[in-house]
Amino acid sequence: MSDLTFEELLEIKRDGHTYTAAQIDRIVLGYADGEMPEYQMSAWLMAAYINGLNADETVWLTDAMVRSGRTIDLSSIPGIKVDKHSTGGVADTTTLVLAPLVAACGVPVAKMSGRGLGHTGGTLDKLESIPGFRIQLEPEDFLAQVRDIGVAVMAQSPDIDPADKMMYALRDVTATVPSIPLIVGSIISKKIAGGADAIVLDVKVGSGAFMKTEEQARTLASELTRVGRALGRDVVCIMSDMDQPLGMAVGNSLEVIEAIETLRGEGPAALTELCYTFGSRMLTLGGVATDDNIARGMLKEAIETGAGLAVFERWIEAQGGNPQVARDTSLLPLSPYSRDVTVGHEGYISGFDTEGVGRAAMLLGAGRATKDDDIDLGAGLMLHVRVGDRVHVDTPLATLYAANERLLDAGEERLMSAFRVSVTSVVAPPLFHEL
């Protein structure tokens, strides 16, 4: 460990110099242990954001974050454990579909997830919209469930990768979230601490993503792959589009409904295709399929036979939820006030401010502006159009759901500014930018 004071360590990065591995350890482990105060970590995060971390520093940062707490040992579960992570988007319900679908094909899924913040949704919030669902599991129960059912998703335990949990809370309020080294450290450390053998990463790019350009997304994907492999994990990155919402549902219970429909074979085309693409990579990394075509066939069969939906039901029941939601989605909460919105003139949907769509769902009550905000699990919106669709004066663009008319007004105003309408037809953006 470094014998420099925290103030001296701050000076190193403030002045654009590089650290040793021991100095990175001192910062990360010192903060996790409570020795380094928040105000100094806030200053360090800004210095790292402005001056960056080099290749070695990013690996050392990630490794120190893993070692800041305990790790989950999944070695007692047979097979290669493959985790999937998205860098965040709008109407991204992938985990709720992929986890049971991949498990039904023989690859165990043991996943720690987070809550939504800002314009992006959180898997835990979506699951909590299922009556009775428990996101807190004891480690032994978590392991037993993955062994018995093939899938478990839980909240990050306070003693697993605590440095990430503490640092992310500060990054969110110090304008340092977009730093690529800090994003890489956060994502990869959580996956390694969670026990994953292999990781499939969905790097979103576009107006609804944190990475707005292909160049930014490619840099992030390259770093995630490099750091994961440097720490002994098999990592695959796929760049997918977030210039329009992935699915049609934006909101917690609404996205659960859409996930169930997708497991029935009735989901939106883009969401279904993304699940096939990512699921295929998970099955090949997990060693149950020799190539993507075979894997895709296995996933399609799991949907057609209902095997994926059956695993979904067992998963929900195992974590205390009502499994009947898979058969009767009216059991899920839905906010009492609703409203259809229309474009008011003729044209074509030429694009979205996708972040704006997510912000509209927030205003309806479905998301958080700060990590302590309460949310309405039944609030959100259902889109009815995609890029390239022809619209008329009375074409419904979306249906909004909220607890009262005031929230509907706020959500509608924000949503209408997120639609782009042109007089000429346009071609929809590709779903994948780079495989």
Secondary structure, 3 states (H helix, E strand, C coil): CCCCCHHHHHHHHHCCCCCCHHHHHHHHHHHHCCCCCHHHHHHHHHHHHHHCCCHHHHHHHHHHHHCCCECCCCCCCCCCCEEEEECCCCCCCHHHHHHHHHHHCCCCEEEEECCCECCECCHHHHHHCCCCCCCCCCHHHHHHHHHHHCEEEEECCCCECHHHHHHHHHHHHCCCCCCHHHHHHHHHHHHHHCCCCEEEEEEEECCCCCCCCHHHHHHHHHHHHHHHHHCCCEEEEEEEECCCCCCCEECHHHHHHHHHHHHCCCCCHHHHHHHHHHHHHHHHHCCCCCCHHHHHHHHHHHHHCCHHHHHHHHHHHHCCCCHHHHCCHHHCCCCCEEEEEECCCCEEEEEECHHHHHHHHHHHCCCCCCCCCCCCCCCEEEECCCCCCEECCCCEEEEEEECCHHHHHHHHHHHHCCEEEECCCCCCCCCEEEC
